[in-house]
């Protein structure tokens, strides 16, 4: 698989992204505590069918980000700059996992004309009742902890590998899907100057993201492109996914994936690749 690495200056930051494959545009957005590399197992299965762009979110990829601009609509503007450079005005299928799903949702809200379909993988966007519940649930304590960015930075800084290993191992089903070398790469990325702070600022901005998303939905209505919500059957329910979809989309589809934890792109890449194909085909 011939992966090309590129950088682009946009919105007062320098952004790294990887490109592979040929065909219709596909944007894959990673979450925390991962990087673009989380999508490699999926990209390997789809590179013959799509032109795939896999950005590192602002502040990652070896270029420290600015002090501000970590709300998801600003991050979506970063992604749009990359997509414009690669695809022009050709609509792209957008798929995001975790925080990447939050960015993908903001992208679809802000750039409806160039979003052919949206997939949210283990991602209940800010402004949905599901995320409101998760923000106060003991099971997802890390959301509120990381949103307290100053304290989180104090406690995680210098211990990035231990924290990343704990987060991933505590929410994985197939322990072999993310190995020690993967953890090392993620730890290296988040140990780079400014990277951990950038990631935590993405959590600090969740309250602002909620306001921005609800305002966009109130002004322009629910998304009209096909939206698919994907969750692991061990933790998610079809009813919960459909309830979330009803809040944000006119046309929503819920998909549960068996035998996986939270890290579906790595634990069940073949299944997720097929879900992406189906979304591209419109069914």
N, C-alpha and C positions, 0 to 999 in steps of 0.2 A: 504494500500500500504506500503510494508516493504522497507523503504529507508535506505540504509547503507551509512554512512559517512566515508570517508577515506582520508588519507593524504599521499603524496609522496614527497620525496626530489629529485629534478631534476633541472639541469641548474641553480645552485646557488640560488634556492628558494624552499620554501615548499608550496605545492599546495593542496588545499582542493577540493574534488569532491564528488558528491552524485551518488549512483548506485542503480538501481531498475530494476526489471523485468527479463525476460528470453527470449532468441531468438537471432536473428541476431543482430550484434552490431549497435548501434545508438548513435551518439555523438551530444548533444544539447549544443550550445554555446550562452551565454547571451550577451546582450549589455549594454550600459550605459543609465540611472543610475540604473541598476538592478543587480541581482546576479543570481545564479543557480535557485533560487526559482521562477523566471519568467516562468520556464518551467513546473512547477508542474501541471497546468491544462492539458497540452499536455501529460505529462508523465502518468497521471492517466488514460488516454484513450489508451495508447500504451504499458503499462507495461506488459500486457499479450501476447504481440507479439514481443517485442524487449528487448534486454539487453541494458539498457539506462545508459549512463554516462553523468553527468551534472557537468562540472567543474566550479569553480569560476576562473575567469581570474587572472593572476599574480598580486599579491599585495592585493587581496581580500581574503575573507574566513578566516580572523583572523590572517594571517601571513604576516607581512610587507614584501614587495618585495624589491629587490635590487635597486640600484640607476639607473641601465640601463637595457636594454633588453625588451623594450616595443614596438619595431617594431613588426608587425604582424607575421613575419616569426619566430622571437624568441618566441612569444606566441604560434605559431603553434608547435614549438618544445616542449613546455611545454605540450600541448595537446597530442602530439605523445607519450611522456613519459608515460602519464596516459593511453592512449589507448594500448600501448605495455604491460603495467602491467595487463590490464584487458582482452585484446583480442589477444595479441601476434601479429601475422602477418595476422590475419583474416581481410579482408577489411570491413570497416565500412561506413555506410551512415552518412554524416556530414551535420548538419543543424545549421545555425547561424543566429541570429537576430541582426541587427544594427552592432555594433563593432564586435559582435560574427560572423557575416557574413564575415567581413574583415579577421578575424582569420581563419574562415573556408576556405575561398578562398586561403589564403596563405598555409594552410594545404594541400589542394588539389593540389596546384602547386608543393609543396615540397615532397609530399608523394602520388603520383599518384597511386602507386601499391597497397596501402592499403585504397584507397578511392573508394567505390563502386558507390556513387552518391553524389552530392552536392546540398543543398538547401540554397538559399540566401533570407532571409526574411527581407524586407525593408532594403536592403543592396546593394549599388552600390560600388564595391570594388575600392580601390585606383588604379589608372591607367586607369579607364574607363572614357569616356568623360562625363558620367552622374555625377560622383562625382566631376569632374573638374568644372562642372557647379554649382553643389550644394555648393561648397566651396566659391563661390562668390555671391550666391543668398541671398537677404535679408530674404527670407523665412526660410533659414537654417543658420541664423546668428550664432547659437551656435557652429557650426563646427569650424569656424575661431576663435571665442572667446575662446573655450576650447583648441584649438591648441596653443594659446598664454598662455602656461601652468602657467607661473609665475604670470601673472596678474589674470588669472582665479582663481588660488589657493588663492591669496590675497583676492579676492572678495567673493568667495564661502565658504572658510574656516570658520567654526563656524556657517554657515548658510546652512549647507548641507540639512536639511529637507525642508526648504523653497524653495531652488533651485530645489531639486528633485521633490517636489510637483508641482512646476510651470511647469517644463519640461514635466512631465507626463500629467498633466491636460490640458496643452495647445495643446496636440496632441492626445487626446483620444476622441472616439465617444461614447463608452459604459462606462459611468463614474463609473458604479458599478463594472466593471471588476477588478479594482485595488482600494482597499479601503484604509482607513486611517491606518489600521494595516499593510498593505503591505508597504505603504510609510514609516512607522516607522521602519520596518525591513531594508529597503534599506538605510534609513538615518543612522541607527546604523552601517551598514556595511561600508558606505563611511565616517563615522566619526571616524572609527578605525585608529590607528596610521599608517600613510603612505598610506592609501587606496585612498583618494582623489587624492593625488599626483600621484599615480600609474595610475589611470584612465586618468588624464590629460596628462600624458606622452604618453599614447596611442594615444591621439590626436596630440600631438606635433610631433609624428613620422609619421604622414600621408604623408608628403613629401618624407620621406625615403621609406615608404611602396610603394608609387607610383613607385619609381625607381626600387625597388626590384621586384615588380610584372611585370613591363614592361620588365625587363631584363630576367626574367624567361619565359615569354611568347615568347620573341624573340629567346631564346635559345631552348626551348622545344616545342613551339607551343601552340595553344589553348588546353584547357582541352578536353579530349576525353571521359571521363565518363559523364553520363547524368547530366545535370545541370538545376535546376529549379529556376526561380526567382519569388518571391511571393511579391505582393504589395497590399495595400488597394485600392479598387476601388474609394474611395473618393479623393485620392491624386495621385495615380499612373495611368499609361496608359499602355495598352498592347504593343503599339508601342514603348514606352520608354524602357520597360523591354526587348523587343526583340532586340532593338538596342544595349543595354548593353550586352545581351547574345551573340550577334554576335561577339563582340569584344573579348570575353574570352572563348567561348566554341564552339566545333564542333556540339554538340547536345544539344540544349537549348529549354526549355519550359517555357512559361510565364503563371502565374496564378494570376488572380485578385480576391480578397476576398471582398464580399459586406459587408456593414454595419459594418465597423471597422475603427478605426483610425490607429495610428502607431504601437500600441501594440498588434499585431495580436496573438501572443502566448497566451495572457490572454483574449483578447476580443473575439476571434473566435477560441478557441482551438479545437473544434470538426472538423471544416473545415480544419485547418492546419494539424491535425492528419490524416485526409483522404488524403491530399496532400502528406504527408510523406509516407503513405502506398502505394500510387500510384507510388511514386518515387522508393520505394523499389522493387515494382513489375516490374518496367521498363516501365511504361506507365503513 
